[in-house]
Amino acid sequence: MTISTTRAGVIGFYILNAAFGYFAGTITDPSDQQTYLWGGRGAALFIAVALVLMGVKELSREELREELKGRPGEELWAAINTLLAWGSPVVAVWYFYKGDTWNGLTMLGYPAWLILLHVEALRRANKNRRNTPLRCKLFFYASLFSAGLSFIETVLLNPGPKLPGHGGYTVYPLICIISTIAAIGILAGCYGRLRD
């Protein structure tokens, strides 16, 4: 199995996220524990995004397709990829139901990566035929801005007032979840109908 840069980014994110979560659990001081945990999560996210974006630029359109479907001789990767693509959103919903915002968003990271590869392959195939509608760009960047702002608000300041119902959700984590799902949905909706 070939580990491309973009594939290394998404795999590394989950490994680093789990490692920092484990080591943070061994720290007894709650304040130090949270600092270590969120510092590690931020580092894992930064490294993953950098590797994924660098890796996408390195790949040709055909290699992007192979990254999605598996290269020749990578039947195991193709099977795992399919399982994670469909299983991750289900696990994410379970985490959100339990009120665990970070792990829910983490589970959405894998299908978001696949959508990014799919969108980039379609963009390259259609770049001379059709421009991305302005409304798609506006809604996408607005969703990203909203997700980022609410995430920073949650981590650095406070999660906001608590909402009624199961899971104990507060305002800002809920905005972050909705905005992230909206950004993924906009990508899929704007590009999913395009064909080569």
C-alpha positions in Angstrom: 0.0 0.0 0.0 1.4 3.4 -1.0 1.1 6.2 1.6 0.7 9.4 -0.3 1.2 12.8 1.4 -2.5 13.4 1.5 -3.2 9.9 2.9 -0.5 10.4 5.5 -2.2 13.6 6.6 -5.5 12.1 7.3 -4.0 8.9 8.9 -1.6 11.0 10.9 -4.4 13.2 12.2 -6.3 10.3 13.8 -3.1 8.8 15.3 -1.9 12.1 16.8 -5.4 12.9 18.0 -5.6 9.5 19.8 -2.1 9.9 21.2 -2.6 13.3 22.6 -5.9 12.2 24.1 -4.3 9.3 25.8 -1.4 11.2 27.2 -3.7 14.1 28.4 -5.6 11.4 30.3 -2.5 10.6 32.3 -2.2 14.1 33.6 -3.8 14.7 37.0 -4.1 18.5 37.0 -7.3 19.4 35.1 -5.9 22.7 33.9 -2.7 21.2 32.5 -4.8 18.3 31.1 -7.0 20.7 29.0 -4.0 22.7 27.9 -2.1 19.6 26.7 -5.2 18.1 25.1 -6.3 21.1 23.1 -2.7 22.0 22.2 -2.3 18.5 20.9 -5.5 18.6 19.0 -4.6 21.9 17.4 -1.2 20.6 16.4 -2.7 17.4 14.9 -5.2 19.5 13.0 -2.6 21.9 11.6 -0.3 19.1 10.5 -3.1 17.1 8.9 -4.5 20.1 7.0 -1.0 21.1 5.8 -0.2 17.6 4.6 -3.6 17.0 3.0 -3.4 20.3 1.0 0.2 19.7 0.0 -0.7 16.2 -1.1 -3.7 17.2 -3.1 -1.5 19.6 -5.1 1.0 16.8 -5.8 -1.6 14.4 -7.3 -2.8 14.3 -10.8 -6.5 14.0 -11.6 -6.1 10.2 -12.2 -4.2 9.8 -8.9 -7.0 11.7 -7.1 -9.4 9.1 -8.4 -7.1 6.3 -7.3 -6.9 7.8 -3.9 -10.6 7.6 -3.7 -11.1 4.1 -5.1 -7.8 2.5 -4.2 -4.8 1.9 -6.5 -4.4 -1.4 -8.3 -3.5 -4.1 -5.8 -5.0 -2.1 -2.9 -8.3 -4.0 -2.5 -7.9 -3.9 1.3 -7.5 -0.1 1.3 -10.6 0.2 -1.0 -12.6 -1.9 1.5 -11.4 0.1 4.5 -12.1 3.3 2.7 -15.7 2.4 1.9 -16.2 1.2 5.5 -14.9 4.5 7.0 -16.7 6.6 4.4 -20.1 5.2 5.5 -19.3 4.4 9.1 -17.7 7.6 10.2 -20.9 9.8 9.9 -22.9 7.2 11.9 -20.3 7.3 14.7 -20.2 11.1 14.5 -24.0 11.2 15.1 -23.5 9.0 18.1 -20.8 11.3 19.5 -23.0 14.3 18.9 -25.9 12.6 20.6 -23.6 12.0 23.6 -22.5 15.7 23.6 -18.9 14.9 22.6 -18.4 17.7 20.0 -14.7 17.2 19.3 -14.9 13.4 18.6 -18.0 14.0 16.5 -16.2 16.5 14.3 -13.2 14.2 14.2 -15.4 11.4 12.8 -16.6 13.8 10.1 -13.0 14.5 9.1 -12.7 11.3 7.1 -15.7 11.8 4.8 -14.7 15.5 4.5 -11.3 14.4 3.2 -12.9 12.1 0.6 -15.3 14.9 -0.5 -12.2 17.2 -0.9 -10.5 14.7 -3.1 -13.7 14.2 -5.2 -14.3 17.9 -5.5 -10.7 18.6 -6.6 -10.9 15.8 -9.2 -14.2 17.3 -10.5 -12.8 20.8 -10.5 -9.9 19.8 -12.6 -12.1 18.0 -15.0 -14.5 20.9 -15.4 -12.3 24.0 -14.8 -12.6 25.0 -18.5 -16.3 24.2 -18.8 -18.0 25.8 -15.8 -17.1 28.1 -13.0 -18.2 27.5 -9.4 -21.4 29.5 -8.7 -20.7 32.5 -6.6 -23.4 31.6 -4.1 -21.7 28.3 -3.5 -18.4 30.0 -2.7 -20.1 32.6 -0.4 -22.1 29.9 1.6 -19.0 27.7 1.8 -16.7 30.4 3.2 -19.4 31.7 5.5 -19.9 28.2 6.9 -16.1 27.8 7.4 -15.9 31.2 9.1 -18.8 30.3 11.4 -17.3 26.9 12.2 -13.9 28.4 13.0 -15.2 31.3 15.0 -17.5 29.1 17.1 -14.7 26.5 17.6 -12.3 29.2 18.9 -15.0 30.6 21.1 -15.6 27.2 22.6 -12.0 26.4 23.2 -10.6 29.7 24.3 -13.5 31.5 25.9 -16.6 29.6 26.9 -19.1 27.3 25.3 -22.1 29.7 25.8 -25.4 29.0 27.4 -26.6 25.4 27.8 -29.4 24.2 25.6 -32.3 22.1 26.9 -32.4 18.4 26.0 -30.2 15.3 26.0 -26.4 15.6 25.5 -25.9 18.9 27.4 -25.1 20.9 24.3 -24.1 24.5 24.6 -24.6 27.2 21.9 -21.1 27.5 20.3 -20.3 23.8 19.9 -23.7 23.3 18.3 -23.0 26.2 15.9 -19.6 24.6 15.1 -21.2 21.2 14.3 -24.0 22.7 12.1 -21.5 25.0 10.3 -19.1 22.1 9.6 -21.9 19.8 8.3 -23.1 22.7 6.2 -19.7 23.3 4.6 -19.4 19.6 3.8 -22.9 19.6 2.4 -22.2 22.7 0.2 -19.1 21.1 -1.3 -21.0 17.9 -2.1 -24.1 19.8 -3.4 -22.2 22.2 -5.6 -19.9 19.7 -7.2 -21.8 16.4 -6.8 -23.9 17.0 -9.9 -21.0 17.8 -12.1 -19.8 15.0 -14.4 -16.7 14.5 -16.5 
